[in-house]
Amino acid sequence: MRVLGIDPGLTRCGVGVVDGSVGRPLSMVDVGVIRTSSGLPVAERLVTIEKGLDAWIEEHRPDAVAVERVFARSDVSTIMGTAQASGIALVVAARRGLPIAMHTPSEVKAAVSGNGRADKAQVGAMVVRILRLPELPKPADAADALALAITHVWRGSASSRLEAAVAKAGPRRTSHPVRTR
């Protein structure tokens, strides 16, 4: 499975592509950041993000896209920009018919480090270790995008297999007769 992880942001939108499957070593395909200038109007910045994400999908042909779920922070302007960039990521992936998953920061931390309250340094160290990288990609948005992709390979694959097994099993039947009175 090839997953494009997206850490949405209006100034820096982290992107990372990971190949792998559950129980097998994962590998980084590519990592980077789509940057926009804070001096530009928001609409132009969003178009830049859209074009950048489109190019990443075109080049890397992911099987799925994992986007960080926006959560409340104290700075409303940061939340707005992140939410707008997240919306663009969802539209770009949906337009191409790609499966999309959203993961919260604590889900990503738990999946990658085993601790939902891990700090950035702990998550970064695990990304380096899991993907066998010589060093942590910078800026942090790029490393976060890889962590999202890793999370989806591990969790998304497991969820897909469970759903397939349930569908294959068909409707549940009781093992004892139902009595009516």
Residue, then its C-alpha position, 0 to 999 in steps of 0.5 A: m500500500r502506498v499512502l500520501g500523508i498530509d499535515p495541512g497548514l496554510t504556510r507549510c503543508g507537509v507531505g510524505v509518501v510511504d510504501g508498506s503493509v502491516g507486519r512488513p518494513l515500511s519505506m519512505v518514497d518522498v517527503g516535502v513541504i508545500r509552502t505559501s507566502s503569508g503576504l498572498p491572499v488566502a485564495e491564492r495560497l489555497v490554489t498553490i496548495e491544491k496545485g502542489l497536492d495534485a502534483w504529489i498525487e500525480e507523481h506518486r500515485p498513492d492508494a490512499v490519503a491520510v490527513e491530520r484531523v484539525f483540532a482546537r488550538s488557542d490561536v483561531s487564525t491558525i485553526m482557520g488556515t489549517a482547516q482551509a488547507s485540510g479542506i483542499a487536501l480532502v477535495v484534491a483526493a476525493r476528486r481523484g476517487l482516492p480513499i481518505a482517512m483522517h487521524t487525530p494528532s493523538e492517534v498518530k502519536a499512539a500509532v507511531s510511538g505507543n504513547g498518545r501524549a508523545d512529544k514531537a521529538q519522540v514521534g520524530a525519533m520513531v519516524v526515523r527508526i520506523l523508516r530507517l532514515p539517516e535523519l529526521p526530515k525538516p521542517a516538522d510538518a514534513a516529518d508529521a506527514l510521514a507519521l500520518a502515512i505510517t499511521h494509515v498503513w498500520r491502522g488503515s490496512a487493519s481496518s480494511r481487512l476487518e471490514a472485508a472479513v465482516a462483509k465476507a462473513g455475511p449477516r450474523r446468525t444466532s447459534h440458538p433458536v429464537r423463541t416466540r410466544 
